[in-house]
C-alpha cells in the first residue's frame, strides 16, 4: 500500500471509489464487457470501498441480491446514474421519470444518496451524425434548467436523493460557458454538479477554477484525466466522443491532465464530505486491462493523500 509522506496533505473529506465505467462498462449488457461479478471482485481487490451502479441492469437489480453481493466484498454504493433530455421540454417527462424512478429505487435501497445525471448527446457517439444542434435555443435552456429543478425536487420528495448533473463531452452541458450558464440558471438548493475532471478538461475547462468559483455547487466528483496529444488530434479531426475513447483519450493518472493533486486539494478545501469516484472511460477494452490500471490509480491517489 502506498502511504503519503508527511508533507502530503491529508484529504480526509474525500471518499474514494470507482465505477463500472473504469472496467469498460457502458451498457447493461454487452459481449465486450466483463461480467458484473468480476467487476465487483476486482474493484474490491484493487482497494476501493465505494462503487456506482453503472448502467441500470448491469449489476443485479434485485436489492436483496445486490446488497448481499456488495456486502460480502465490503463495498458500498455511492450513486446511481440516469440519462436525461430535459431540454426537449415537458413531452419527455413521463419517459424520463419511468427511467429515473427505477434507478432511484435501487439507489435508495443501497443506502446511497446521489443520482448522477448525464445529459443526452447532440451527436451520435459512433457515426458523428448530428442528432440535434450543439447549441440550445433560449427556450431549450429554459426547458433544461426548469426540467432539472423539477426532476431534483421530485427525486428528493419521493426517494430522498440528491441529483448531481454531470457536464459531459458532446452534450449541451460541456464547456465552461455552458456549465456556468447552467449553474446560474438553476437553484443551488436543488441542483448541483458532478464535476468530472476529465470531461471538463476535454471541453477546455479549468477544474480548479470551477471548484474555487462555484464550490458550493460541487456536490460530487468523477476523477479522470485526458491525454493532451490524443485530445489535440480529436479536436483537429472533430472526432466524436465514443471513437475518441477508443483512441485512448482518457488515460490513467498521473499521465494526463488535469493534474489531480491541485484538484483534490481544492475539493478538500471546500470542507465538505465529497465522493471522488474514479471513472476512466475505456470502452471497449480487453478484460485483463482494467484491474492493473485501477490498482495503480488507487495507489496514486493514496500518494496524493486521498
C-alpha positions as CSV (number, residue, x, y, z in Angstrom):
1,X,0.0,0.0,0.0
2,X,1.3,3.5,-0.9
3,X,1.3,5.8,2.1
4,X,1.5,9.6,1.6
5,X,4.6,11.3,3.0
6,X,4.4,13.8,5.9
7,X,4.4,16.8,3.5
8,X,1.4,15.5,1.5
9,X,-2.0,16.9,2.6
10,X,-4.4,14.5,4.2
11,X,-7.5,14.6,2.0
12,X,-9.9,13.2,4.6
13,X,-13.0,14.8,3.2
14,X,-12.9,12.8,0.0
15,X,-14.4,9.3,-0.2
16,X,-12.6,7.5,-3.0
17,X,-14.3,4.9,-5.1
18,X,-14.5,3.5,-8.7
19,X,-17.2,2.7,-11.2
20,X,-18.1,0.1,-13.8
21,X,-17.0,2.6,-16.4
22,X,-13.4,2.1,-15.2
23,X,-13.9,-1.6,-16.2
24,X,-15.1,-0.6,-19.7
25,X,-18.8,-0.9,-18.9
26,X,-21.1,1.4,-20.9
27,X,-24.2,-0.8,-21.4
28,X,-26.4,-3.0,-19.3
29,X,-25.4,-6.0,-21.5
30,X,-22.6,-6.2,-24.0
31,X,-20.4,-9.1,-25.0
32,X,-17.3,-6.8,-24.9
33,X,-17.8,-6.1,-21.2
34,X,-16.6,-8.0,-18.1
35,X,-19.3,-9.8,-16.2
36,X,-20.7,-7.9,-13.2
37,X,-19.3,-10.3,-10.6
38,X,-15.8,-10.0,-12.0
39,X,-16.1,-6.2,-11.7
40,X,-17.2,-6.4,-8.1
41,X,-14.4,-8.9,-7.3
42,X,-11.7,-6.7,-8.9
43,X,-12.9,-3.3,-7.7
44,X,-12.7,-4.6,-4.2
45,X,-9.3,-6.3,-4.7
46,X,-8.0,-3.0,-6.2
47,X,-8.6,-1.3,-2.8
48,X,-11.8,0.7,-3.4
49,X,-14.6,0.9,-0.8
50,X,-17.3,2.7,-2.9
51,X,-18.8,2.0,-6.2
52,X,-21.5,3.3,-8.5
53,X,-24.3,1.2,-10.0
54,X,-23.3,2.0,-13.6
55,X,-25.8,1.5,-16.4
56,X,-29.1,0.2,-14.9
57,X,-29.2,-3.5,-15.3
58,X,-25.5,-4.2,-15.4
59,X,-25.4,-5.0,-11.7
60,X,-28.3,-7.1,-10.3
61,X,-31.4,-5.0,-9.9
62,X,-32.9,-7.1,-7.1
63,X,-32.0,-5.1,-4.0
64,X,-31.6,-8.2,-1.8
65,X,-29.2,-9.9,-4.3
66,X,-27.2,-6.7,-4.9
67,X,-26.9,-5.9,-1.2
68,X,-25.6,-9.4,-0.5
69,X,-23.1,-9.3,-3.3
70,X,-21.6,-5.9,-2.3
71,X,-21.6,-6.7,1.4
72,X,-19.6,-9.8,1.0
73,X,-16.9,-7.8,-0.8
74,X,-17.0,-4.9,1.8
75,X,-18.3,-2.5,-0.8
76,X,-20.9,0.3,-0.6
77,X,-22.8,2.2,-3.3
78,X,-22.3,6.0,-3.7
79,X,-24.7,6.7,-6.5
80,X,-26.9,5.6,-9.4
81,X,-26.7,7.0,-12.9
82,X,-29.5,8.4,-15.0
83,X,-29.8,9.8,-18.5
84,X,-32.0,12.7,-19.4
85,X,-33.0,15.0,-22.3
86,X,-34.7,17.7,-20.3
87,X,-34.0,20.4,-22.9
88,X,-36.7,18.8,-25.1
89,X,-39.4,20.0,-22.8
90,X,-42.4,18.6,-20.9
91,X,-43.1,15.9,-23.6
92,X,-40.1,13.8,-22.4
93,X,-41.1,13.9,-18.7
94,X,-43.1,10.7,-18.4
95,X,-40.4,8.6,-20.2
96,X,-37.7,10.3,-18.1
97,X,-39.4,9.7,-14.8
98,X,-40.0,6.0,-15.7
99,X,-36.3,5.5,-16.1
100,X,-35.3,7.7,-13.2
101,X,-37.7,6.1,-10.7
102,X,-36.3,2.6,-11.5
103,X,-32.7,3.7,-10.9
104,X,-33.7,5.9,-7.9
105,X,-35.5,3.0,-6.2
106,X,-32.4,0.7,-6.4
107,X,-30.1,3.5,-5.4
108,X,-32.1,4.2,-2.3
109,X,-32.3,0.5,-1.5
110,X,-28.5,0.5,-1.5
111,X,-28.4,3.4,1.0
112,X,-26.8,5.7,-1.5
113,X,-27.8,9.4,-1.6
114,X,-27.0,10.6,-5.1
115,X,-28.1,10.3,-8.7
116,X,-25.6,11.3,-11.3
117,X,-27.5,12.9,-14.2
118,X,-25.9,12.7,-17.7
119,X,-27.5,14.9,-20.4
120,X,-28.2,13.4,-23.8
121,X,-25.6,13.7,-26.6
122,X,-26.1,16.1,-29.5
123,X,-24.3,13.9,-32.0
124,X,-24.2,10.1,-32.5
125,X,-21.5,8.6,-30.4
126,X,-20.4,6.2,-33.2
127,X,-21.2,7.9,-36.5
128,X,-20.7,11.6,-35.5
129,X,-24.0,12.3,-37.2
130,X,-25.7,15.4,-35.7
131,X,-28.8,14.4,-33.7
132,X,-29.6,18.0,-33.0
133,X,-27.7,21.3,-32.9
134,X,-24.8,21.6,-30.4
135,X,-26.2,24.9,-29.1
136,X,-29.5,25.2,-27.4
137,X,-32.1,28.0,-28.0
138,X,-33.2,30.3,-25.2
139,X,-36.4,28.2,-24.9
140,X,-34.4,25.0,-24.7
141,X,-32.2,26.4,-22.0
142,X,-35.4,27.2,-20.0
143,X,-36.6,23.6,-20.5
144,X,-33.2,22.3,-19.4
145,X,-32.9,24.3,-16.2
146,X,-36.5,24.1,-15.3
147,X,-36.7,20.4,-16.0
148,X,-33.7,19.7,-13.9
149,X,-35.2,21.6,-11.0
150,X,-38.4,19.7,-11.4
151,X,-36.5,16.4,-11.5
152,X,-34.4,17.3,-8.5
153,X,-37.5,18.2,-6.4
154,X,-39.4,15.0,-7.3
155,X,-36.4,12.8,-6.7
156,X,-35.8,14.4,-3.3
157,X,-39.5,14.2,-2.4
158,X,-40.1,10.6,-3.4
159,X,-36.7,9.0,-2.8
160,X,-34.7,11.3,-0.5
161,X,-31.9,11.5,-3.1
162,X,-30.0,14.5,-4.5
163,X,-29.2,14.8,-8.2
164,X,-25.7,15.9,-9.4
165,X,-25.6,16.9,-13.0
166,X,-22.5,15.6,-14.9
167,X,-21.0,18.0,-17.6
168,X,-20.1,15.7,-20.4
169,X,-18.4,15.9,-23.8
170,X,-20.8,16.1,-26.8
171,X,-23.7,17.2,-24.6
172,X,-25.1,20.7,-24.1
173,X,-23.5,21.0,-20.7
174,X,-19.8,20.7,-21.6
175,X,-17.7,23.9,-21.8
176,X,-17.1,26.5,-19.1
177,X,-19.6,28.8,-20.7
178,X,-22.3,26.2,-20.8
179,X,-21.6,24.9,-17.3
180,X,-21.7,28.4,-15.8
181,X,-24.9,29.2,-17.7
182,X,-26.5,26.0,-16.3
183,X,-25.4,26.8,-12.8
184,X,-26.6,30.4,-12.9
185,X,-29.9,29.2,-14.3
186,X,-30.7,26.6,-11.6
187,X,-31.5,26.7,-7.9
188,X,-28.5,25.7,-5.8
189,X,-30.8,24.2,-3.2
190,X,-31.9,21.7,-5.8
191,X,-29.3,21.2,-8.5
192,X,-25.6,20.8,-8.1
193,X,-22.8,19.3,-10.2
194,X,-20.9,16.0,-10.5
195,X,-17.7,17.6,-11.7
196,X,-15.9,15.1,-14.0
197,X,-12.3,16.3,-14.1
198,X,-11.6,14.6,-17.5
199,X,-14.7,15.7,-19.3
200,X,-14.3,19.3,-18.1
201,X,-10.7,19.3,-19.2
202,X,-11.7,17.6,-22.5
203,X,-14.0,20.6,-23.2
204,X,-11.4,23.2,-22.2
205,X,-12.5,23.9,-18.7
206,X,-10.2,24.7,-15.7
207,X,-11.3,22.3,-12.9
208,X,-9.5,24.2,-10.0
209,X,-11.0,27.5,-11.1
210,X,-14.5,26.0,-11.2
211,X,-14.2,24.4,-7.8
212,X,-12.9,27.7,-6.3
213,X,-15.5,29.8,-8.0
214,X,-18.6,27.6,-7.6
215,X,-17.5,25.5,-4.7
216,X,-21.0,25.5,-3.1
217,X,-22.3,23.8,-6.3
218,X,-19.8,20.9,-6.4
219,X,-21.8,18.0,-5.0
220,X,-19.7,15.1,-6.3
221,X,-16.6,14.3,-8.3
222,X,-15.6,12.0,-11.0
223,X,-11.8,11.6,-11.3
224,X,-10.2,11.1,-14.7
225,X,-7.5,12.5,-16.9
226,X,-7.2,13.3,-20.6
227,X,-4.2,12.6,-22.8
228,X,-3.4,16.1,-24.3
229,X,-1.8,14.7,-27.5
230,X,-4.8,12.5,-28.3
231,X,-7.2,15.3,-27.4
232,X,-5.4,17.6,-29.9
233,X,-5.9,15.0,-32.6
234,X,-9.6,14.5,-31.6
235,X,-10.2,18.3,-31.7
236,X,-8.4,18.7,-35.0
237,X,-10.5,15.9,-36.7
238,X,-13.8,16.6,-35.0
239,X,-13.9,13.1,-33.6
240,X,-17.0,12.2,-31.6
241,X,-16.6,11.1,-28.0
242,X,-17.0,7.4,-28.5
243,X,-14.3,7.0,-31.1
244,X,-12.1,9.4,-29.0
245,X,-12.4,7.0,-26.1
246,X,-11.3,4.1,-28.3
247,X,-8.2,6.2,-29.3
248,X,-7.4,6.3,-25.6
249,X,-8.2,10.0,-25.0
250,X,-9.0,9.2,-21.3
251,X,-5.8,8.0,-19.7
252,X,-4.8,6.7,-16.3
253,X,-3.3,9.2,-13.8
254,X,-0.9,10.8,-13.5
255,X,-0.2,10.5,-17.3
256,X,-2.6,13.2,-18.4
257,X,-4.4,16.5,-17.5
258,X,-5.7,18.0,-15.3
259,X,-3.0,17.4,-12.6
260,X,-5.1,15.7,-9.9
261,X,-3.3,16.9,-6.7
262,X,-4.4,20.6,-7.1
263,X,-8.0,19.4,-8.0
264,X,-8.1,17.2,-4.9
265,X,-6.7,19.8,-2.6
266,X,-9.2,22.4,-3.9
267,X,-12.0,20.0,-3.2
268,X,-10.7,19.2,0.2
269,X,-10.6,23.0,0.9
270,X,-14.4,23.1,0.5
271,X,-14.5,21.4,3.9
272,X,-17.5,19.1,3.0
273,X,-17.6,15.4,2.5
274,X,-17.4,14.6,-1.2
275,X,-17.4,11.4,-3.1
276,X,-14.5,11.3,-5.6
277,X,-15.1,8.3,-7.9
278,X,-12.6,7.2,-10.4
279,X,-14.2,6.9,-13.8
280,X,-11.8,6.2,-16.6
281,X,-13.7,5.8,-19.8
282,X,-12.2,3.0,-21.9
283,X,-15.0,1.2,-23.8
284,X,-14.3,-1.3,-25.3
285,X,-11.2,-2.8,-23.6
286,X,-9.6,-6.3,-23.1
287,X,-10.9,-7.9,-19.9
288,X,-7.5,-8.0,-18.4
289,X,-6.8,-4.3,-18.9
290,X,-8.9,-2.6,-16.1
291,X,-7.7,-4.2,-12.9
292,X,-4.0,-3.2,-13.1
293,X,-4.9,0.4,-14.0
294,X,-7.5,0.5,-11.2
295,X,-4.9,-0.8,-8.7
296,X,-2.2,1.7,-9.8
297,X,-4.7,4.5,-9.8
298,X,-5.8,3.7,-6.2
299,X,-2.1,3.7,-5.2
300,X,-1.5,7.0,-6.9
301,X,-4.5,8.6,-5.1
302,X,-3.2,7.4,-1.8
303,X,0.2,9.0,-2.6
304,X,-1.8,12.3,-3.0
305,X,-3.3,11.9,0.4
306,X,-6.7,10.5,-0.6
